[in-house]
Amino acid sequence: MKMLAFLLGTAICALTALLGAFPAAAESFPGAPVKIIVGVGPGSSPDVITRLIADQLSRLWRQQVIVLNQPGAGGAISIRAAGNAAPDGHTLFVSLASNYVLLPQTQASLPFDVARDFVPIGFVGEHPMLIAASPALGVSTLGELSALARKRPGELNIAAGNHGSILHLTAEWLRAATGTDLTIVNYPALPQALADLIGGRIHLMVEAVSGLSGAIGAGSIKALAVASAQRLPDRPDLPTVAELLPGFVASGWFALVAPPKTPDQIARMVSADLRKVLAQPEVRARLQELGTYARPMSPVELAGFIRDQQTVWKPVIEQVGLKSPR
């Protein structure tokens, strides 16, 4: 009996010490360099923006923040790496929209569900999808494109990024919403797709605003519509897709999260510091140059946003019967 009481007392003391350590850990965080894993290659828009955020956090925390690129398998490689990291805040993960809206439905064997298992920290930014056309196609509006596509079923092709990406899902949604038979062509990288669009080998393209700004400004391609909720403040003359197709809002976005079981105190502290970084005028200006728009969110707000996005994209995924990327 005395032994049982001793063991019970020891367990209670250990648990109390563990729980009491969480606030102390948050107060002393970060106590070492911090890694941010991102599931895309160097030079991509999420990578560039993650490095911008990492640089500012390094200055704020006076600790080095290192960006680790781990692309591949539609995001599964980076999710496994981040999910298996120690839950102490010294490893963070910039998760893309497709990790939330596609992978849970197409890669059931993944050991982690980002929305369910990871600890939300904050929204980093979004880049609305833009529909562009080759000037050789001879259309200037989304309405003109829809009319032409109906006259030429199966003849028009549209570049739409990697299989299962938000670019791909946006093209699938556009095809369904317009009732047209567009041929979707997946490209692994933007430069080749853009070169083919400029050269007229591809008729149309779905891409983030940031990826097409230069070619649009040079007159090499024609912007038809942007899939943002409202017209962009820096492109007021560019109509939204929703003006022709109500409810059609599609953006690539990325959020900062932490490995499963990371203490809430640390998540809240990192979230507050992320909002400080995103509020800096020079950071907001740089994001806008990159065609990305910051939307600061608390961990609770981020969790709600993710649920809303899953609701938006689930019918699109089910309608087109997307499968796991091979």
N, C-alpha and C positions, 0 to 999 in steps of 0.2 A: 504493500500500500504506500509505504514511504517512497519506494522507488518510482511508482506511478506518479505521485505528487511531484517528485523531483523532475521527472521527464516532462511533465506538463508545464511546470514552472519554467524549465529551460526553453521549451518551445515558445511559450508566451514572450519571454524575454527576447528571444531571437527575432520573433515577428515584430515586436515593438521597435527593436533596433533597426530592422530593415525598413519599416514604414517611416521611422523618424529620419532615416538617412536620405529619403527622397527630397524633402525640402532643402536639406544641406547640399545635396548633389546639384540641385537646380541653382542654388545661390553661387556655387563655385564653378558652374559650367560657363564656358568650356575649359577643361583642365588640360587639354591636349589638342593637337591639330584635328580639324573636322574634315571628314570626307563627304562629298556630295556625289552620289552615283546618278548618272543620267544614261538612259537606254538608247542614245543616238550617237552617231559619230562626230568627230571634231568638225567645226565649221558650220554645222546645221544651226537653224534658228534657235531651238531649245538649248543647244550647247553654248552658243554665243551669249544668250541671256543668262544662263546658269552661271557662266564665268563672270558676267557683270555683277550678279548678285553675290557670288562668292567673294569677289574682290572687296565689295562694300562690307560684307560681314567680317572679313578678315580685319579690316580697319576698326570696325566697331568692337569686335571681341579681342583684338590684339593677339589673335591666334591665326595660324595659317589655315585657310579653307581650300581644300584641294578638290578639283573636279575630276572624277573618274568616268571615262566613257566605256560603257559595256553594252554595245548594240547587239542585235541579233535575236532571232526567233520571235519576232513581233513584240519584243519587250520582255519575254520570259526570262532571258538570261539576267538582265538587270534586276528584275523582281526577285529572283532567287538569291542573288548576291546581297541585295538590301534586306530581304526578309530574314536571312541567316546572320545578319550583323548583330553585334551586341546592342541591346536596347538602352544605351546610356546617352544618346543624343550626339555622339561623336561620329555617327554615320547617318546621313540623311539621304533622301531619295527624291529626285525630281521626276514625277510620274506623269506620263502623257495621257491625253484624253482616251486614246485607244486602249490603254491599260485597264480602264474602268468600264468602257462601253462594249468592248469586243472580247477581250480575253476571258472574262468570266463565262461567256456563253460558248466559246469555241475551244478553249483549252481547259477542260474540266480537270485534267490531271495535274495542273499546277498546284504546288503545295501551299500557295498563298493566294488569297483574294485581296487585291490592293484596297478596295473599298471596305471590306469587312475586317481585315486583319491589321492593316497599317494604321498608325496614329496620325490623324490629320493635323497639319500645322498651318498652312495658309496657301492662298491662291497666288501664283506668280504672275501670269499674264495670259492673254488670249490673242490670237491673230485670226481675224475673220477670213473665211474662204472667199476667193474671188473667181468668177467665171470669165475666162478670156478667150478670144478667138483670133485665128490667123486673119490678117487683113484680106488675104486672098479669098476667104469664104464669103465676103461681101455682106456681112450682117453687122448691125450697130447696136441692137438691143436684144434682150433675152426673148422678147416676143417674136422678133424676126427669126431668131434661131429656132424657136419651137416650131414655127410655121415651116421653115425650111426642112427641119428634121422629119416632120410628118410627110413631106413630099418625097423625101429621100430616105426611107426607112433602112437602117442598117448600113448606110453609106458613110455617115459622119462618125469620126472617132474622137475620143476625148482622153487626154492624158490625165492620170489620176493617182500618181504616187504609188507607194507599196500596197500590196494586197492587205486589206484589213485596216489600213490607216484611215484617219478622218477624211483625208483627200478622197480615198476610194469610196468611203461610205457616202460622202457628199455627192459624188458623181452618180452613185446608185440611186440615191434619193432624188436627184435631179431627173434622172431618166424615168423614174416611177411617177414623179409629180407632174412632169410634162407629158407623160404618155407617149414618149418617143423611144425609138429603138437605136439609141446611141451605142456605139461600140467602145467599151472601156478598155484602155490600154494601160497596164500598170508599168510604171518606171521606177527603178530603184534609186534614181538620183535626179535632182532638179535640172542640172546643166544640160543633159542630153534631151530631156523632155522639152525644155525651153528652146533649144536649138532646132528641134524638129517642128515646134510650133512656128517659130520665126521662118523656117524654111518651107513651111506649107505641107510638110509630110504628116503633120497632125493638125486636125481642124480646130480643136478646142482644148482647153486645159482647165483643171481645177487646181488652185494653188493658193497658199497664203498670200495676202497682200504684199508682205515684205519680199517675197520671192520674185514678184513680177513688176515691182515699182519701176525699176530701171528700164525694162523693155517697154513698159507702157509710156513712160516719159519720152523715150526715144522714138515712139510711134511705130515700133517693130511689131507690136501686137495691139489688139483692141480689147479694152476692158468693157464687158457687157453689164455685169451686176456684181454686187458684193453681198454675201450672205450674213450680214450683221443685222442686229435688231433695228437699228436706225442708220441713216446715212452717216458716213464717217465725217468727223469735223474737218479733216484735212482733204476730203474728197466729196464736197457737198453736191457736186453735179453727177456723181455716180449713183444710179438707182440701186435699191436693195432687191434681192431676189424676192423677198416677201411682198413687194409691191405688185408683183405678178402672181406669185404663189404664196398666199397668206400662211404664216406660221413657219415658213422655211428660214430657219436661222441655224447656221452651222459655223463653228469656229474650232480651230485647233487651240488647245489650252494645256497648261501644265501647272501642277500643284506641288508644293513641298510637303512631304510626309516623312514620318520616322518609322523605324522597324517596329514590328509588333511588341507590345508590352513596354514601350518607352514610357516613363512616368509622365503623367499629365502636366506636372509642374514644369518639366523641361520643354514640353511641346508648347505650352503657353508662353514661356519666355522666348523661345525661338520665334514663335508667331509674332510677338510684339516687336522683336528686333527686325523681322522681315518687313513688317509694316513701316517701320522707321526708314528702312532702306528704300522701299518703294515710294515713300513720300518725298524723297529728295528730288528737287527740281531737275538736277542733271541726270538722274536715273530715269525719270519719267520722259525727259526729252530724248534720251538715247533709245528708250523703248519705242517711242513713237517713230523715230528714224527707222527702226527695225520693223515697223508695221505691227507692233505689239502694244496692247492696251492693258495697263495694270488695273486690277479690281481687288483691292485689299479685302481679305475676309478673315474672320476669326476661325478657329478650328471647327466650331459648331456650324458656322455659316458655310464653310467648305464642305462639310459632310452633307448638308442639305443640298448644296449645288450639285454635288456628285450624284445624289439620288435623282435629282431632276434630269440630269443629263442621261442617266441610264434609262429613264422613262422615255425620253425623246428618241433615243437611238435604237432601243430594243425592237420596235416594229420594223425599222429599216433593215436591221440585221436578219430578222426572221423572214421578211418578205423576199429578200434576195437569196436567202439560204447560204450565207457565208459560212465557210468552213475554216478550220484552223490553218494558218499558213504552213506550208511544207518547207 
